[in-house]
Amino acid sequence: MYQVADVSIQESVNQIQRDDAKRRIIVGFNVRGKDVQTIVKELQDKIGTQVKMPSGYYVLLMVEHLKI
């Protein structure tokens, strides 16, 4: 995450889930000052060019959006 964002570490409960015998961990964050579509595009670009994942690992972006 340090490759694509300013990160602060906070203690919380982590849970590794499994889907089809694959481990999954969810990383959540809040966005301020930009729309969700812009953030997703920036993440896709940075992950594609700056993040090297080990063999068998991948990033899947899922967006939960609430309009107020």
PDB file of N, CA, C and O in Angstrom:
ATOM      1  N   MET A   1       0.808  -1.189   0.000  1.00  0.00           N
ATOM      2  CA  MET A   1       0.000   0.000   0.000  1.00  0.00           C
ATOM      3  C   MET A   1       0.856   1.260   0.000  1.00  0.00           C
ATOM      4  O   MET A   1       0.450   2.278  -0.560  1.00  0.00           O
ATOM      5  N   TYR A   2       2.029   1.209   0.616  1.00  0.00           N
ATOM      6  CA  TYR A   2       2.882   2.395   0.653  1.00  0.00           C
ATOM      7  C   TYR A   2       3.265   2.853  -0.750  1.00  0.00           C
ATOM      8  O   TYR A   2       3.648   4.008  -0.941  1.00  0.00           O
ATOM      9  N   GLN A   3       3.167   1.967  -1.725  1.00  0.00           N
ATOM     10  CA  GLN A   3       3.532   2.313  -3.091  1.00  0.00           C
ATOM     11  C   GLN A   3       2.483   3.192  -3.764  1.00  0.00           C
ATOM     12  O   GLN A   3       2.788   3.886  -4.734  1.00  0.00           O
ATOM     13  N   VAL A   4       1.253   3.169  -3.260  1.00  0.00           N
ATOM     14  CA  VAL A   4       0.179   3.900  -3.930  1.00  0.00           C
ATOM     15  C   VAL A   4      -0.572   4.872  -3.029  1.00  0.00           C
ATOM     16  O   VAL A   4      -1.476   5.560  -3.503  1.00  0.00           O
ATOM     17  N   ALA A   5      -0.223   4.950  -1.731  1.00  0.00           N
ATOM     18  CA  ALA A   5      -0.990   5.803  -0.831  1.00  0.00           C
ATOM     19  C   ALA A   5      -0.145   6.240   0.354  1.00  0.00           C
ATOM     20  O   ALA A   5       0.885   5.640   0.662  1.00  0.00           O
ATOM     21  N   ASP A   6      -0.606   7.302   1.012  1.00  0.00           N
ATOM     22  CA  ASP A   6      -0.047   7.667   2.303  1.00  0.00           C
ATOM     23  C   ASP A   6      -0.779   6.809   3.325  1.00  0.00           C
ATOM     24  O   ASP A   6      -2.001   6.888   3.445  1.00  0.00           O
ATOM     25  N   VAL A   7      -0.043   5.999   4.054  1.00  0.00           N
ATOM     26  CA  VAL A   7      -0.650   4.992   4.914  1.00  0.00           C
ATOM     27  C   VAL A   7      -0.308   5.266   6.372  1.00  0.00           C
ATOM     28  O   VAL A   7       0.835   5.577   6.709  1.00  0.00           O
ATOM     29  N   SER A   8      -1.310   5.145   7.224  1.00  0.00           N
ATOM     30  CA  SER A   8      -1.056   5.148   8.659  1.00  0.00           C
ATOM     31  C   SER A   8      -1.547   3.812   9.200  1.00  0.00           C
ATOM     32  O   SER A   8      -2.601   3.318   8.801  1.00  0.00           O
ATOM     33  N   ILE A   9      -0.781   3.242  10.101  1.00  0.00           N
ATOM     34  CA  ILE A   9      -1.120   1.934  10.642  1.00  0.00           C
ATOM     35  C   ILE A   9      -1.880   2.112  11.948  1.00  0.00           C
ATOM     36  O   ILE A   9      -1.436   2.824  12.849  1.00  0.00           O
ATOM     37  N   GLN A  10      -3.018   1.462  12.034  1.00  0.00           N
ATOM     38  CA  GLN A  10      -3.835   1.500  13.240  1.00  0.00           C
ATOM     39  C   GLN A  10      -4.207   0.085  13.614  1.00  0.00           C
ATOM     40  O   GLN A  10      -4.488  -0.744  12.749  1.00  0.00           O
ATOM     41  N   GLU A  11      -4.209  -0.187  14.896  1.00  0.00           N
ATOM     42  CA  GLU A  11      -4.574  -1.528  15.342  1.00  0.00           C
ATOM     43  C   GLU A  11      -6.070  -1.747  15.172  1.00  0.00           C
ATOM     44  O   GLU A  11      -6.881  -0.877  15.488  1.00  0.00           O
ATOM     45  N   SER A  12      -6.418  -2.913  14.672  1.00  0.00           N
ATOM     46  CA  SER A  12      -7.813  -3.309  14.538  1.00  0.00           C
ATOM     47  C   SER A  12      -7.858  -4.819  14.386  1.00  0.00           C
ATOM     48  O   SER A  12      -6.826  -5.486  14.325  1.00  0.00           O
ATOM     49  N   VAL A  13      -9.047  -5.331  14.327  1.00  0.00           N
ATOM     50  CA  VAL A  13      -9.224  -6.769  14.146  1.00  0.00           C
ATOM     51  C   VAL A  13      -9.088  -7.088  12.660  1.00  0.00           C
ATOM     52  O   VAL A  13      -9.779  -6.492  11.834  1.00  0.00           O
ATOM     53  N   ASN A  14      -8.212  -8.013  12.316  1.00  0.00           N
ATOM     54  CA  ASN A  14      -8.060  -8.464  10.936  1.00  0.00           C
ATOM     55  C   ASN A  14      -8.638  -9.858  10.814  1.00  0.00           C
ATOM     56  O   ASN A  14      -8.579 -10.654  11.751  1.00  0.00           O
ATOM     57  N   GLN A  15      -9.182 -10.137   9.681  1.00  0.00           N
ATOM     58  CA  GLN A  15      -9.756 -11.454   9.444  1.00  0.00           C
ATOM     59  C   GLN A  15      -9.397 -11.892   8.033  1.00  0.00           C
ATOM     60  O   GLN A  15      -9.670 -11.184   7.064  1.00  0.00           O
ATOM     61  N   ILE A  16      -8.790 -13.049   7.927  1.00  0.00           N
ATOM     62  CA  ILE A  16      -8.500 -13.624   6.617  1.00  0.00           C
ATOM     63  C   ILE A  16      -9.666 -14.539   6.275  1.00  0.00           C
ATOM     64  O   ILE A  16      -9.948 -15.501   6.990  1.00  0.00           O
ATOM     65  N   GLN A  17     -10.333 -14.229   5.180  1.00  0.00           N
ATOM     66  CA  GLN A  17     -11.477 -15.016   4.742  1.00  0.00           C
ATOM     67  C   GLN A  17     -11.053 -15.940   3.619  1.00  0.00           C
ATOM     68  O   GLN A  17      -9.971 -15.781   3.055  1.00  0.00           O
ATOM     69  N   ARG A  18     -11.894 -16.897   3.295  1.00  0.00           N
ATOM     70  CA  ARG A  18     -11.609 -17.833   2.205  1.00  0.00           C
ATOM     71  C   ARG A  18     -12.787 -17.870   1.234  1.00  0.00           C
ATOM     72  O   ARG A  18     -13.950 -17.939   1.630  1.00  0.00           O
ATOM     73  N   ASP A  19     -12.439 -17.822  -0.043  1.00  0.00           N
ATOM     74  CA  ASP A  19     -13.409 -17.986  -1.130  1.00  0.00           C
ATOM     75  C   ASP A  19     -12.832 -19.014  -2.087  1.00  0.00           C
ATOM     76  O   ASP A  19     -11.727 -18.825  -2.595  1.00  0.00           O
ATOM     77  N   ASP A  20     -13.547 -20.087  -2.342  1.00  0.00           N
ATOM     78  CA  ASP A  20     -13.076 -21.137  -3.246  1.00  0.00           C
ATOM     79  C   ASP A  20     -11.652 -21.579  -2.894  1.00  0.00           C
ATOM     80  O   ASP A  20     -10.804 -21.730  -3.773  1.00  0.00           O
ATOM     81  N   ALA A  21     -11.406 -21.780  -1.621  1.00  0.00           N
ATOM     82  CA  ALA A  21     -10.113 -22.245  -1.096  1.00  0.00           C
ATOM     83  C   ALA A  21      -8.985 -21.222  -1.296  1.00  0.00           C
ATOM     84  O   ALA A  21      -7.811 -21.569  -1.159  1.00  0.00           O
ATOM     85  N   LYS A  22      -9.325 -19.973  -1.618  1.00  0.00           N
ATOM     86  CA  LYS A  22      -8.332 -18.908  -1.758  1.00  0.00           C
ATOM     87  C   LYS A  22      -8.475 -17.960  -0.576  1.00  0.00           C
ATOM     88  O   LYS A  22      -9.585 -17.592  -0.194  1.00  0.00           O
ATOM     89  N   ARG A  23      -7.349 -17.570  -0.004  1.00  0.00           N
ATOM     90  CA  ARG A  23      -7.373 -16.624   1.103  1.00  0.00           C
ATOM     91  C   ARG A  23      -7.622 -15.213   0.583  1.00  0.00           C
ATOM     92  O   ARG A  23      -7.173 -14.838  -0.500  1.00  0.00           O
ATOM     93  N   ARG A  24      -8.349 -14.447   1.386  1.00  0.00           N
ATOM     94  CA  ARG A  24      -8.693 -13.075   0.993  1.00  0.00           C
ATOM     95  C   ARG A  24      -8.648 -12.194   2.228  1.00  0.00           C
ATOM     96  O   ARG A  24      -9.158 -12.567   3.284  1.00  0.00           O
ATOM     97  N   ILE A  25      -8.041 -11.030   2.094  1.00  0.00           N
ATOM     98  CA  ILE A  25      -8.072 -10.037   3.154  1.00  0.00           C
ATOM     99  C   ILE A  25      -8.562  -8.734   2.544  1.00  0.00           C
ATOM    100  O   ILE A  25      -8.187  -8.376   1.428  1.00  0.00           O
ATOM    101  N   ILE A  26      -9.391  -8.040   3.280  1.00  0.00           N
ATOM    102  CA  ILE A  26      -9.989  -6.795   2.797  1.00  0.00           C
ATOM    103  C   ILE A  26      -9.241  -5.622   3.410  1.00  0.00           C
ATOM    104  O   ILE A  26      -9.017  -5.570   4.619  1.00  0.00           O
ATOM    105  N   VAL A  27      -8.863  -4.688   2.560  1.00  0.00           N
ATOM    106  CA  VAL A  27      -8.255  -3.441   2.999  1.00  0.00           C
ATOM    107  C   VAL A  27      -9.245  -2.339   2.682  1.00  0.00           C
ATOM    108  O   VAL A  27      -9.577  -2.111   1.519  1.00  0.00           O
ATOM    109  N   GLY A  28      -9.712  -1.661   3.703  1.00  0.00           N
ATOM    110  CA  GLY A  28     -10.699  -0.604   3.502  1.00  0.00           C
ATOM    111  C   GLY A  28     -10.089   0.768   3.723  1.00  0.00           C
ATOM    112  O   GLY A  28      -9.108   0.912   4.453  1.00  0.00           O
ATOM    113  N   PHE A  29     -10.669   1.765   3.093  1.00  0.00           N
ATOM    114  CA  PHE A  29     -10.197   3.129   3.293  1.00  0.00           C
ATOM    115  C   PHE A  29     -11.309   4.107   2.946  1.00  0.00           C
ATOM    116  O   PHE A  29     -12.259   3.764   2.242  1.00  0.00           O
ATOM    117  N   ASN A  30     -11.180   5.305   3.439  1.00  0.00           N
ATOM    118  CA  ASN A  30     -12.117   6.382   3.144  1.00  0.00           C
ATOM    119  C   ASN A  30     -11.444   7.370   2.209  1.00  0.00           C
ATOM    120  O   ASN A  30     -10.226   7.545   2.233  1.00  0.00           O
ATOM    121  N   VAL A  31     -12.260   8.012   1.384  1.00  0.00           N
ATOM    122  CA  VAL A  31     -11.761   8.959   0.396  1.00  0.00           C
ATOM    123  C   VAL A  31     -12.281  10.349   0.752  1.00  0.00           C
ATOM    124  O   VAL A  31     -13.459  10.533   1.056  1.00  0.00           O
ATOM    125  N   ARG A  32     -11.372  11.320   0.706  1.00  0.00           N
ATOM    126  CA  ARG A  32     -11.768  12.713   0.903  1.00  0.00           C
ATOM    127  C   ARG A  32     -11.172  13.559  -0.216  1.00  0.00           C
ATOM    128  O   ARG A  32     -10.015  13.379  -0.593  1.00  0.00           O
ATOM    129  N   GLY A  33     -11.964  14.474  -0.737  1.00  0.00           N
ATOM    130  CA  GLY A  33     -11.441  15.440  -1.682  1.00  0.00           C
ATOM    131  C   GLY A  33     -11.439  15.017  -3.140  1.00  0.00           C
ATOM    132  O   GLY A  33     -11.107  15.823  -4.009  1.00  0.00           O
ATOM    133  N   LYS A  34     -11.801  13.775  -3.431  1.00  0.00           N
ATOM    134  CA  LYS A  34     -11.878  13.295  -4.814  1.00  0.00           C
ATOM    135  C   LYS A  34     -13.077  12.378  -4.941  1.00  0.00           C
ATOM    136  O   LYS A  34     -13.526  11.780  -3.964  1.00  0.00           O
ATOM    137  N   ASP A  35     -13.590  12.275  -6.157  1.00  0.00           N
ATOM    138  CA  ASP A  35     -14.695  11.354  -6.378  1.00  0.00           C
ATOM    139  C   ASP A  35     -14.172   9.920  -6.485  1.00  0.00           C
ATOM    140  O   ASP A  35     -13.001   9.695  -6.790  1.00  0.00           O
ATOM    141  N   VAL A  36     -15.041   8.978  -6.235  1.00  0.00           N
ATOM    142  CA  VAL A  36     -14.659   7.562  -6.191  1.00  0.00           C
ATOM    143  C   VAL A  36     -14.106   7.094  -7.533  1.00  0.00           C
ATOM    144  O   VAL A  36     -13.126   6.349  -7.562  1.00  0.00           O
ATOM    145  N   GLN A  37     -14.705   7.507  -8.634  1.00  0.00           N
ATOM    146  CA  GLN A  37     -14.251   7.081  -9.959  1.00  0.00           C
ATOM    147  C   GLN A  37     -12.800   7.505 -10.208  1.00  0.00           C
ATOM    148  O   GLN A  37     -12.018   6.735 -10.766  1.00  0.00           O
ATOM    149  N   THR A  38     -12.444   8.709  -9.803  1.00  0.00           N
ATOM    150  CA  THR A  38     -11.075   9.194  -9.964  1.00  0.00           C
ATOM    151  C   THR A  38     -10.109   8.373  -9.122  1.00  0.00           C
ATOM    152  O   THR A  38      -9.032   8.004  -9.590  1.00  0.00           O
ATOM    153  N   ILE A  39     -10.488   8.090  -7.889  1.00  0.00           N
ATOM    154  CA  ILE A  39      -9.635   7.292  -7.001  1.00  0.00           C
ATOM    155  C   ILE A  39      -9.411   5.898  -7.583  1.00  0.00           C
ATOM    156  O   ILE A  39      -8.282   5.409  -7.599  1.00  0.00           O
ATOM    157  N   VAL A  40     -10.478   5.257  -8.059  1.00  0.00           N
ATOM    158  CA  VAL A  40     -10.356   3.911  -8.628  1.00  0.00           C
ATOM    159  C   VAL A  40      -9.417   3.932  -9.832  1.00  0.00           C
ATOM    160  O   VAL A  40      -8.568   3.050  -9.962  1.00  0.00           O
ATOM    161  N   LYS A  41      -9.555   4.916 -10.707  1.00  0.00           N
ATOM    162  CA  LYS A  41      -8.677   5.023 -11.883  1.00  0.00           C
ATOM    163  C   LYS A  41      -7.223   5.211 -11.464  1.00  0.00           C
ATOM    164  O   LYS A  41      -6.330   4.575 -12.025  1.00  0.00           O
ATOM    165  N   GLU A  42      -6.977   6.082 -10.481  1.00  0.00           N
ATOM    166  CA  GLU A  42      -5.611   6.298  -9.995  1.00  0.00           C
ATOM    167  C   GLU A  42      -5.033   5.019  -9.388  1.00  0.00           C
ATOM    168  O   GLU A  42      -3.872   4.686  -9.626  1.00  0.00           O
ATOM    169  N   LEU A  43      -5.841   4.306  -8.608  1.00  0.00           N
ATOM    170  CA  LEU A  43      -5.379   3.042  -8.020  1.00  0.00           C
ATOM    171  C   LEU A  43      -5.039   2.022  -9.096  1.00  0.00           C
ATOM    172  O   LEU A  43      -3.996   1.372  -9.030  1.00  0.00           O
ATOM    173  N   GLN A  44      -5.915   1.878 -10.087  1.00  0.00           N
ATOM    174  CA  GLN A  44      -5.656   0.924 -11.167  1.00  0.00           C
ATOM    175  C   GLN A  44      -4.352   1.254 -11.886  1.00  0.00           C
ATOM    176  O   GLN A  44      -3.546   0.366 -12.161  1.00  0.00           O
ATOM    177  N   ASP A  45      -4.150   2.529 -12.189  1.00  0.00           N
ATOM    178  CA  ASP A  45      -2.921   2.949 -12.875  1.00  0.00           C
ATOM    179  C   ASP A  45      -1.686   2.662 -12.028  1.00  0.00           C
ATOM    180  O   ASP A  45      -0.708   2.100 -12.522  1.00  0.00           O
ATOM    181  N   LYS A  46      -1.729   3.049 -10.750  1.00  0.00           N
ATOM    182  CA  LYS A  46      -0.563   2.862  -9.879  1.00  0.00           C
ATOM    183  C   LYS A  46      -0.297   1.386  -9.584  1.00  0.00           C
ATOM    184  O   LYS A  46       0.857   0.956  -9.566  1.00  0.00           O
ATOM    185  N   ILE A  47      -1.339   0.622  -9.357  1.00  0.00           N
ATOM    186  CA  ILE A  47      -1.154  -0.806  -9.095  1.00  0.00           C
ATOM    187  C   ILE A  47      -0.557  -1.481 -10.326  1.00  0.00           C
ATOM    188  O   ILE A  47       0.332  -2.324 -10.213  1.00  0.00           O
ATOM    189  N   GLY A  48      -1.056  -1.101 -11.503  1.00  0.00           N
ATOM    190  CA  GLY A  48      -0.559  -1.704 -12.742  1.00  0.00           C
ATOM    191  C   GLY A  48       0.893  -1.386 -13.047  1.00  0.00           C
ATOM    192  O   GLY A  48       1.579  -2.181 -13.690  1.00  0.00           O
ATOM    193  N   THR A  49       1.372  -0.231 -12.595  1.00  0.00           N
ATOM    194  CA  THR A  49       2.732   0.172 -12.949  1.00  0.00           C
ATOM    195  C   THR A  49       3.722   0.119 -11.788  1.00  0.00           C
ATOM    196  O   THR A  49       4.928   0.036 -12.019  1.00  0.00           O
ATOM    197  N   GLN A  50       3.238   0.165 -10.542  1.00  0.00           N
ATOM    198  CA  GLN A  50       4.150   0.300  -9.401  1.00  0.00           C
ATOM    199  C   GLN A  50       4.156  -0.880  -8.433  1.00  0.00           C
ATOM    200  O   GLN A  50       5.096  -1.027  -7.653  1.00  0.00           O
ATOM    201  N   VAL A  51       3.131  -1.716  -8.469  1.00  0.00           N
ATOM    202  CA  VAL A  51       3.022  -2.798  -7.484  1.00  0.00           C
ATOM    203  C   VAL A  51       3.384  -4.122  -8.144  1.00  0.00           C
ATOM    204  O   VAL A  51       2.786  -4.513  -9.146  1.00  0.00           O
ATOM    205  N   LYS A  52       4.356  -4.795  -7.581  1.00  0.00           N
ATOM    206  CA  LYS A  52       4.762  -6.114  -8.074  1.00  0.00           C
ATOM    207  C   LYS A  52       4.215  -7.166  -7.111  1.00  0.00           C
ATOM    208  O   LYS A  52       4.646  -7.250  -5.961  1.00  0.00           O
ATOM    209  N   MET A  53       3.273  -7.956  -7.585  1.00  0.00           N
ATOM    210  CA  MET A  53       2.661  -8.990  -6.757  1.00  0.00           C
ATOM    211  C   MET A  53       3.388 -10.312  -6.967  1.00  0.00           C
ATOM    212  O   MET A  53       3.773 -10.640  -8.089  1.00  0.00           O
ATOM    213  N   PRO A  54       3.576 -11.074  -5.886  1.00  0.00           N
ATOM    214  CA  PRO A  54       4.175 -12.404  -6.038  1.00  0.00           C
ATOM    215  C   PRO A  54       3.271 -13.305  -6.882  1.00  0.00           C
ATOM    216  O   PRO A  54       2.071 -13.060  -7.001  1.00  0.00           O
ATOM    217  N   SER A  55       3.849 -14.321  -7.449  1.00  0.00           N
ATOM    218  CA  SER A  55       3.089 -15.279  -8.248  1.00  0.00           C
ATOM    219  C   SER A  55       1.933 -15.841  -7.424  1.00  0.00           C
ATOM    220  O   SER A  55       2.117 -16.243  -6.276  1.00  0.00           O
ATOM    221  N   GLY A  56       0.744 -15.864  -8.017  1.00  0.00           N
ATOM    222  CA  GLY A  56      -0.426 -16.404  -7.333  1.00  0.00           C
ATOM    223  C   GLY A  56      -1.221 -15.363  -6.563  1.00  0.00           C
ATOM    224  O   GLY A  56      -2.307 -15.667  -6.069  1.00  0.00           O
ATOM    225  N   TYR A  57      -0.705 -14.139  -6.446  1.00  0.00           N
ATOM    226  CA  TYR A  57      -1.397 -13.065  -5.745  1.00  0.00           C
ATOM    227  C   TYR A  57      -1.930 -12.061  -6.767  1.00  0.00           C
ATOM    228  O   TYR A  57      -1.354 -11.884  -7.841  1.00  0.00           O
ATOM    229  N   TYR A  58      -3.033 -11.411  -6.417  1.00  0.00           N
ATOM    230  CA  TYR A  58      -3.584 -10.392  -7.304  1.00  0.00           C
ATOM    231  C   TYR A  58      -4.384  -9.386  -6.487  1.00  0.00           C
ATOM    232  O   TYR A  58      -4.742  -9.641  -5.337  1.00  0.00           O
ATOM    233  N   VAL A  59      -4.655  -8.252  -7.096  1.00  0.00           N
ATOM    234  CA  VAL A  59      -5.436  -7.191  -6.470  1.00  0.00           C
ATOM    235  C   VAL A  59      -6.784  -7.129  -7.172  1.00  0.00           C
ATOM    236  O   VAL A  59      -6.855  -7.121  -8.401  1.00  0.00           O
ATOM    237  N   LEU A  60      -7.840  -7.086  -6.390  1.00  0.00           N
ATOM    238  CA  LEU A  60      -9.189  -6.943  -6.918  1.00  0.00           C
ATOM    239  C   LEU A  60      -9.806  -5.731  -6.234  1.00  0.00           C
ATOM    240  O   LEU A  60      -9.961  -5.719  -5.013  1.00  0.00           O
ATOM    241  N   LEU A  61     -10.157  -4.715  -7.010  1.00  0.00           N
ATOM    242  CA  LEU A  61     -10.767  -3.508  -6.449  1.00  0.00           C
ATOM    243  C   LEU A  61     -12.279  -3.677  -6.443  1.00  0.00           C
ATOM    244  O   LEU A  61     -12.885  -4.001  -7.464  1.00  0.00           O
ATOM    245  N   MET A  62     -12.872  -3.456  -5.292  1.00  0.00           N
ATOM    246  CA  MET A  62     -14.318  -3.493  -5.161  1.00  0.00           C
ATOM    247  C   MET A  62     -14.731  -2.190  -4.511  1.00  0.00           C
ATOM    248  O   MET A  62     -14.125  -1.777  -3.522  1.00  0.00           O
ATOM    249  N   VAL A  63     -15.743  -1.538  -5.039  1.00  0.00           N
ATOM    250  CA  VAL A  63     -16.127  -0.216  -4.554  1.00  0.00           C
ATOM    251  C   VAL A  63     -17.510  -0.276  -3.921  1.00  0.00           C
ATOM    252  O   VAL A  63     -18.461  -0.811  -4.493  1.00  0.00           O
ATOM    253  N   GLU A  64     -17.588   0.281  -2.742  1.00  0.00           N
ATOM    254  CA  GLU A  64     -18.880   0.463  -2.077  1.00  0.00           C
ATOM    255  C   GLU A  64     -19.089   1.964  -2.017  1.00  0.00           C
ATOM    256  O   GLU A  64     -18.313   2.679  -1.383  1.00  0.00           O
ATOM    257  N   HIS A  65     -20.128   2.438  -2.671  1.00  0.00           N
ATOM    258  CA  HIS A  65     -20.322   3.875  -2.810  1.00  0.00           C
ATOM    259  C   HIS A  65     -21.680   4.262  -2.233  1.00  0.00           C
ATOM    260  O   HIS A  65     -22.696   3.635  -2.531  1.00  0.00           O
ATOM    261  N   LEU A  66     -21.683   5.293  -1.413  1.00  0.00           N
ATOM    262  CA  LEU A  66     -22.906   5.777  -0.819  1.00  0.00           C
ATOM    263  C   LEU A  66     -23.063   7.251  -1.176  1.00  0.00           C
ATOM    264  O   LEU A  66     -22.212   8.070  -0.828  1.00  0.00           O
ATOM    265  N   LYS A  67     -24.128   7.585  -1.858  1.00  0.00           N
ATOM    266  CA  LYS A  67     -24.411   8.993  -2.177  1.00  0.00           C
ATOM    267  C   LYS A  67     -25.270   9.572  -1.078  1.00  0.00           C
ATOM    268  O   LYS A  67     -26.264   8.975  -0.665  1.00  0.00           O
ATOM    269  N   ILE A  68     -24.879  10.730  -0.613  1.00  0.00           N
ATOM    270  CA  ILE A  68     -25.675  11.388   0.448  1.00  0.00           C
ATOM    271  C   ILE A  68     -26.317  12.628  -0.141  1.00  0.00           C
ATOM    272  O   ILE A  68     -27.032  13.344   0.559  1.00  0.00           O
TER     273      ILE A  68
END
